[in-house]
Amino acid sequence: MKAAIRKLRGLPSPSTGSAADDARDIARVARGDIGALGALYDRHALALLGFATRALSAVEAEDVVQATFVRVVRIAGTFHADAESARPWLFAIAARVIQERRRSLRRFAAALLAFAGQGRTATVEPPESRTDLERGLAKLSHAKRIVLLLSEAEGFTAEEIAAMLSIPVGTVWTRLHHARREMRRFFEEGP
């Protein structure tokens, strides 16, 4: 399963800059130099796009990446220049954008149903993909899917994921354990 998730990465990661380059560019963005955002985007956009595509749909992923970098402009001053890498910080922003987008979509759907006079709760999920792995990922809860993708596909440690999502490390391990178990069951039973 781990190999299948890594294979799903698909997109090359052009991250040719160093952590020092990231810190320098984020500091420049914080001072208002939007040109530095381009270099940061060039280094990390494809990896973020791959993550967002697996978490949502390909159509929504581009919007998530764009929103992530718009948010970077607003919060660049909060980046800790002594951080080992900007990658976890950027993925944390993308994960929050994805969560906010899903919540907003659910609220919008609920409001539409309420307006139409239907009292039932709406659940809006991204459309299922065609590949077995993507179908298996789609069956996971959003929280489990994000943790599994950050761990297996993006290679972040449990501690990094906990910091990114502002949750305890134990919660990361629990979600990861259940996500792996559900994925194993999905593939054992056949997609």
C-alpha positions as CSV (number, residue, x, y, z in Angstrom):
1,M,0.0,0.0,0.0
2,K,2.8,2.4,0.9
3,A,4.3,1.9,-2.6
4,A,0.9,2.6,-4.2
5,I,0.5,5.8,-2.3
6,R,4.0,7.0,-3.2
7,K,3.3,6.1,-6.8
8,L,0.3,8.3,-6.6
9,R,2.6,11.3,-6.1
10,G,2.9,11.4,-9.9
11,L,4.0,15.0,-10.1
12,P,7.7,15.8,-9.8
13,S,8.8,17.9,-6.9
14,P,10.9,20.8,-8.3
15,S,12.0,21.8,-4.8
16,T,15.6,22.7,-5.8
17,G,16.0,25.5,-3.3
18,S,17.2,25.1,0.2
19,A,15.5,25.9,3.5
20,A,17.6,29.1,3.5
21,D,16.2,30.1,0.1
22,D,12.7,29.5,1.4
23,A,13.3,31.5,4.6
24,R,14.8,34.4,2.6
25,D,12.0,34.4,0.1
26,I,9.3,34.3,2.8
27,A,11.0,37.1,4.6
28,R,11.0,39.1,1.4
29,V,7.3,38.4,0.9
30,A,6.6,39.5,4.5
31,R,8.3,42.8,3.6
32,G,6.0,43.3,0.6
33,D,8.2,41.9,-2.2
34,I,5.7,39.8,-4.1
35,G,8.3,38.9,-6.7
36,A,9.8,36.5,-4.1
37,L,6.5,34.7,-4.0
38,G,7.2,33.5,-7.5
39,A,10.4,31.7,-6.5
40,L,8.6,30.1,-3.6
41,Y,5.7,29.1,-5.9
42,D,8.1,27.5,-8.4
43,R,9.7,25.4,-5.7
44,H,6.6,24.1,-4.0
45,A,3.5,24.5,-6.1
46,L,3.7,21.1,-7.9
47,A,4.0,19.2,-4.6
48,L,1.1,21.2,-3.1
49,L,-1.0,20.6,-6.2
50,G,-0.3,16.8,-5.9
51,F,-1.4,16.8,-2.3
52,A,-4.5,18.9,-2.9
53,T,-5.5,16.8,-5.9
54,R,-5.4,13.6,-3.8
55,A,-7.3,15.3,-0.9
56,L,-10.0,16.9,-3.1
57,S,-10.5,16.8,-6.9
58,A,-8.2,18.0,-9.7
59,V,-10.5,20.8,-10.4
60,E,-10.5,22.1,-6.9
61,A,-6.8,21.5,-6.3
62,E,-5.6,24.5,-8.4
63,D,-7.9,26.8,-6.4
64,V,-6.4,25.4,-3.1
65,V,-2.8,26.0,-4.3
66,Q,-3.7,29.5,-5.3
67,A,-5.5,30.2,-2.0
68,T,-2.5,28.7,-0.2
69,F,-0.1,31.2,-1.8
70,V,-2.5,34.1,-1.3
71,R,-2.5,33.2,2.4
72,V,1.3,33.1,2.4
73,V,1.3,36.7,1.4
74,R,-0.9,37.6,4.3
75,I,0.8,35.5,7.0
76,A,4.4,35.4,5.8
77,G,5.5,37.3,8.9
78,T,4.5,34.4,11.1
79,F,7.0,32.0,9.5
80,H,9.9,31.1,11.8
81,A,13.0,31.7,9.8
82,D,14.9,29.2,11.9
83,A,12.6,26.4,10.8
84,E,14.3,23.5,9.1
85,S,12.1,23.9,6.0
86,A,9.1,25.9,4.7
87,R,7.6,22.7,3.3
88,P,5.7,21.7,6.4
89,W,4.5,25.3,6.9
90,L,3.2,25.4,3.3
91,F,1.5,22.0,3.6
92,A,-0.1,23.1,6.9
93,I,-1.6,26.1,5.1
94,A,-2.9,24.0,2.3
95,A,-4.4,21.5,4.7
96,R,-6.2,24.3,6.5
97,V,-7.4,25.8,3.1
98,I,-8.8,22.3,2.2
99,Q,-10.6,22.0,5.6
100,E,-12.1,25.5,5.3
101,R,-13.2,24.8,1.7
102,R,-15.0,21.6,2.7
103,R,-16.7,23.3,5.7
104,S,-17.8,26.2,3.5
105,L,-19.1,23.8,0.9
106,R,-21.1,21.9,3.5
107,R,-22.6,25.1,4.9
108,F,-23.5,26.3,1.5
109,A,-25.2,23.1,0.6
110,A,-27.1,23.1,3.9
111,A,-28.2,26.7,3.3
112,L,-29.4,25.8,-0.2
113,L,-31.4,22.8,1.2
114,A,-32.8,25.0,4.0
115,F,-33.8,27.6,1.5
116,A,-35.5,25.0,-0.7
117,G,-37.5,23.8,2.4
118,Q,-35.7,20.5,2.8
119,G,-34.7,19.9,6.4
120,R,-32.2,17.1,5.8
121,T,-28.5,17.6,6.3
122,A,-26.4,17.9,3.2
123,T,-23.1,16.1,2.7
124,V,-21.0,17.3,-0.1
125,E,-18.1,15.2,-1.0
126,P,-15.6,15.5,-3.8
127,P,-16.4,13.3,-6.8
128,E,-14.8,9.9,-6.8
129,S,-11.9,9.2,-9.0
130,R,-11.4,6.2,-11.3
131,T,-8.4,4.6,-9.9
132,D,-8.7,2.0,-7.1
133,L,-6.3,3.9,-4.8
134,E,-8.2,7.1,-5.3
135,R,-11.5,5.3,-4.6
136,G,-9.9,3.8,-1.4
137,L,-8.7,7.2,-0.3
138,A,-12.1,8.7,-1.0
139,K,-13.7,6.2,1.4
140,L,-11.6,7.5,4.3
141,S,-12.8,10.4,6.4
142,H,-11.3,13.7,5.5
143,A,-9.2,13.8,8.7
144,K,-7.8,10.3,8.1
145,R,-7.1,11.0,4.4
146,I,-5.2,14.2,5.2
147,V,-3.0,12.5,7.8
148,L,-2.4,9.4,5.6
149,L,-1.4,11.6,2.6
150,L,0.9,13.8,4.6
151,S,2.6,10.8,6.1
152,E,2.8,8.3,3.3
153,A,2.7,10.4,0.2
154,E,4.5,13.5,1.4
155,G,6.9,11.8,3.9
156,F,6.2,14.0,7.0
157,T,6.7,12.6,10.5
158,A,3.9,12.3,13.0
159,E,5.4,15.2,15.0
160,E,5.5,17.4,11.9
161,I,1.9,16.5,11.0
162,A,0.7,17.2,14.5
163,A,2.3,20.6,14.4
164,M,0.9,21.3,10.9
165,L,-2.7,20.4,11.9
166,S,-2.5,21.6,15.5
167,I,-3.5,18.2,16.9
168,P,-1.7,15.9,19.4
169,V,0.8,13.4,18.1
170,G,-1.4,10.6,19.5
171,T,-4.2,11.7,17.4
172,V,-2.0,11.6,14.3
173,W,-1.0,8.0,15.2
174,T,-4.6,7.0,15.8
175,R,-5.8,8.4,12.5
176,L,-2.9,7.0,10.6
177,H,-3.5,3.5,12.2
178,H,-7.2,3.5,11.3
179,A,-6.5,4.9,7.8
180,R,-4.0,2.2,7.0
181,R,-6.3,-0.5,8.4
182,E,-9.2,0.8,6.3
183,M,-7.1,1.0,3.2
184,R,-5.8,-2.6,3.7
185,R,-9.4,-3.8,4.2
186,F,-10.5,-1.9,1.0
187,F,-7.8,-3.6,-1.1
188,E,-8.3,-7.0,0.5
189,E,-12.1,-6.9,-0.2
190,G,-11.5,-5.6,-3.7
191,P,-12.3,-2.2,-5.0
